[in-house]
Amino acid sequence: MGHSLLKHPKLFGSIRVLTRHLCLGGCNLLGDARNVVGVLFLAGLHLLGGLLQVGKVMRHGLEHLCQLWQGSGWWDRIL
C-alpha cells in the first residue's frame, strides 16, 4: 500500500492550516493592493483636476493679457 497523507492527520492538518493562511494572506495582499491602486487613482484624479484648473486660470490670464495688449496698441508700437 502507498503512503497517504490521510494516514497522518497531524501532517494533513498542518498542510490545511498552512494553505488557509496562505490563502488569507493572499486575499489580504490583494485587498491592500486594490486599496493602494484606488488611493493612487484618486490622487491622480486630484492632480489632474488641479492641473486642469491651473491650466484654465493660466489660459484665462493669457487671454486677458492679450486683450490688454491688443486694446492698448502695444503690438503696433512693438512692431
C-alpha positions in Angstrom: 0.0 0.0 0.0 1.2 3.5 -0.8 1.8 6.1 1.8 -1.1 8.5 2.2 -1.3 11.9 3.8 -4.7 11.0 5.1 -3.0 8.4 7.4 -1.1 11.3 9.1 -3.8 13.6 10.4 -1.2 16.0 12.0 0.6 16.5 8.8 -2.6 16.8 6.8 -3.9 19.3 9.4 -0.7 21.3 9.2 -0.9 21.5 5.4 -4.5 22.6 5.6 -3.8 25.3 8.1 -0.8 26.5 6.1 -2.8 26.6 2.9 -5.6 28.5 4.6 -3.1 31.1 6.0 -1.5 31.4 2.5 -5.0 32.0 1.0 -5.9 34.5 3.7 -2.6 36.3 3.3 -3.0 36.3 -0.5 -6.5 37.8 -0.1 -5.2 40.4 2.3 -2.4 41.3 -0.1 -4.8 41.6 -3.0 -7.1 43.8 -0.9 -4.1 46.0 0.1 -3.0 46.2 -3.5 -6.5 47.2 -4.5 -6.6 49.9 -1.8 -3.2 51.2 -2.9 -4.3 51.3 -6.6 -7.5 53.1 -5.5 -5.6 55.7 -3.5 -3.2 56.3 -6.4 -6.1 56.6 -8.8 -7.8 59.2 -6.6 -4.6 61.1 -6.1 -4.0 61.0 -9.9 -7.5 62.4 -10.4 -7.0 65.2 -7.9 -3.6 66.0 -9.5 -5.2 66.0 -13.0 -8.1 68.2 -11.7 -5.6 70.6 -10.2 -3.5 70.8 -13.4 -6.7 71.4 -15.4 -7.7 74.2 -13.0 -4.3 75.8 -13.2 -4.4 75.4 -17.0 -7.7 77.2 -17.1 -6.5 80.0 -14.9 -3.3 80.4 -17.0 -5.3 80.4 -20.2 -7.7 83.0 -18.9 -4.8 85.1 -17.7 -3.1 84.9 -21.1 -6.3 85.7 -22.9 -6.7 88.7 -20.6 -3.1 89.9 -21.2 -3.6 89.5 -25.0 -6.8 91.6 -24.8 -5.0 94.2 -22.8 -2.1 94.3 -25.3 -4.4 94.5 -28.2 -6.5 97.2 -26.6 -3.6 99.3 -25.7 -1.9 99.1 -29.1 1.3 97.7 -27.7 1.6 95.4 -30.7 1.6 98.3 -33.0 4.3 100.0 -31.0 6.5 96.9 -30.8 6.1 96.1 -34.5 
